[in-house]
Amino acid sequence: MAVEGLARSVVAVLGERQGTGVFIGFRHIVTCAHVLGQSLTPHIALPGERSPLRCQVVWRNDRLDAALLLVNQLNSAPALPGAVATDRPLPGCQILGFPKIQRYDRNRLELDQYTGTVLPAAGLVRRTLVMELDRPAVPEQEGPESPLAGLSGAPLFAGDKLIGIAKEVPRGRGHRRVECVPLTAIVAHEEFRRVVPVIASTTLRYVTDLHPGDSRYEEEYADALAAAYRRTKIFGLDELGKRASEWDLDTAYLSLEATSKGDSASGPSRVDDLLATRPRVLLRGDAGAGKTTLVWWLAAHAAAGTLGPELSELNGLVPFVVPMRTLRAEGGAFPSPAELPAAARLMVDAAPDGWAGRVLAAGRGLLLVDGLDEVPREDREAAHAWLASLLDRFPKTRCVATVRPLAVEPEWLTAQGFEELTLLPMRDADIRAFIRAWHGAARLDPDGDEDLEALEHDLIQQFRRNPSLSDLGRTPLLCAVICALHRLRQGFLPETRWALYESALQMLLGERDKRRRITSPDGITMSVEEHQQLLQRIAVWLVRGGQTEFTREQALHQLERGLAGMPRVRAQGDAEAILTHLLNRSGLLQPRTEDVFQFVHRTFQDFLAAKEFIEDDLMNELLRHTYEQQWHDVLLLAAGHCSRRDLRQLVDGLIAAGAATRDRSVRTSLYVLAALCAQHPAWLDGATHDRVRKAVRSVVPHRNPSQLQDLARLGAYLLPILPSPARLSGDSRTQVIELINEIGGAAAVPYAGAFTAPDDAFPLARGWHRYPARQYVDEVLSRIDLGEAPVFVNGHERLSLLALLPGAVHLDVAGDFSGADLDAALSGRRLASLVLSVNGLVKDLEFLRGCGGELRRLVLRRCGGIGDLSPLSELTELDSLDLQIMRVTRDDVAAISAIPKLRALSLLAPLVPADRLDLTPLRDLTELRVTVVGLSKRQVLGREALGDRLTLRA
């Protein structure tokens, strides 16, 4: 961060004397306590602002000589918190502040800057940071006030990291030394952590060495990331013109739901929430599900430090985006550490030598690997080896990698510490939010003459009335296509996926320019079919080569071959002119870099390639690739282009390929693909339909999660094929219920309701969130004995419906509910176990007084607002307590020690003051077993007293 960026976080503080302060949160300022004196309402002044702003003192500690101010009238980007992690001198540090000597023009404040070397060992005994200035700031002089008065509270920066605040210029050193309060001492103070837990829990960036050029380059790199990734094109809005057709990612980004393979019992969560607690993630998602948009959003916001509280640990990390499709198109090898900054082809100069390695070694890197499925199958083990080696070399690096659902086998990266997440289809509420955002962007068109508000309302109503339309629009891409077609056709929409893509191509290649009253600005006029014929040539070449990007030379070669059979088009221009026309007018191709291009989405590439295969009578070539997952979308889309004879050949070929493999997962994928191909044609003979149903029935129930996901793609089509409860027992019975849950929706409720055995209660209770809430209560949950089954509850509607389920005494409640909400829903219920997760609203545990008398097990997961655990001592039957990613102080441990029957305590990744967890209050509880995950031995105090009753896991 350049000095100008650092200076934006610095203010003058006006207490009983004038000092300096620095923003450490968006509205919180840290300064020296002695600057305030006895003032409770000091002011801050900003250069260029006419009047000071009043603040409130929310914390102070005179022993540390530090205080925290809250200003309500202003938001400012905070400084990045840091900590010195070396005993060696750190040159190139700086202090920014408002000393008396810098005043001008009748005592006006002006910022000054002092550079020097931090001496970590010089103040070690007194826990003080000492900075020796490069040269004396002013001659040392006698007198009651130093010329540097006003510098108290000024931030001390090492690079762009705030590591302390200046408190004193000691005499006898020639004004060469400044003593500072370390930031580590401030954030470790228990009262400070209680007042501002979000700030206190922000990860400190360790500083071990300084390279002066790194900070300047990092700011340029962050600017380049913002330019590349802060805006994205939205399908169907390009008639607004280039600027208006691109959305800011803050508008376009929709936080979708995902499930964690390692925590499936807790149900889905927003993907942002899941990423916050998982340092390494392999994110699986279908085409158009939003994987790349998520990568762009993370890159832009992490670099700018503008992610919200849930992802605040990523703020200030340096994102390295590795788009696999680009590497593949350019024939490049997997990047070395030094090559990572250039992998995304950003518009930025080359990095300083060794910069990327220094970032990764310090644990400040965020590796974003987009599109592992773009790597050809034969090269995927090489990709795995590259990624594993990189992360083994830099073990503190966080990483998100994206991939299509079945492109790599389960647990492909588990050994490297990855947890697998799967993006879920958009729920109805997500679809409505997307529709509103899409139409909001469409209103940017000043010349639009449609009643967009009426269109928006009509489309939302169509989704509500038409379940099949909702099934089509479950990904951001397809939802955008539907929005665009609905607008173009004034409310009339196609009914199948294939018709949807065909209509989208008609819109882009034919209707778009007509609607905009554009004839032939480049002198070239082509029909929709002529456009498609040429684009098919490029698309099929890309699919055969396992690529998604192409160079100009490669495109020209394919166009030359296509134009040989199109004399009318050839007469209007050569291949170069036709390529320029396709790039400018088709709306289907876009530049990736100056000389590399791609289709606007891979789905359109696959759709056009499939059309080429069918039209060129290449069904046998298609079927030769049935065992290659990256061809499955092409095979599926080919069904929409088939004649009756071709479709039967395609479906039978897929069934035959499935029957020929001994791998049940592959067989399941191929049978599902055959069923998807057979679902929507206007006509397919009954015998073929029977063969499809028989094949699918043979792979039910599933044997692993990937088979479950595959079968669930069939949706309601699968439900009548499922075996009846009377024919099922044991694990098979549970697996079929899981499959019905995965399909979900109103159509699946009767099938779930057919299962009424006692052991059915567990999977049925976990699946409530997949169905219409009230219908599921009436037809399923109210008819079974919930007994020991944990009921998963998310959303206020389900929380209120608990009143209809008095037998539910094991609850897993996820999401933001206030203490009053929880008290109203749970009071009087004789709970046996409660899991409360991802709740930022609840502030205390008072609601347990009305429902915790028989509570035996309690799990609190990421409930950051809870600041007092003392009510736990009133839970007289509690024997198991699990705190996950929760603030845990010594007072909290003391409160836990007062729980009378506690026998098991688990602390997962606890947020602890001063990087220490003090378990000393538990030493006398001889029957208590304690497990701590995520802390090292040196961070846990009192472990010797606990002995073998304590288990530590990294």
Summary of the structure (lengths in Angstrom):
residues: 954
radius of gyration: 31.2
end to end distance: 33.1
largest distance: 103.6
contacts: 3182
relative contact order: 0.05
helix: 45%
strand: 18%
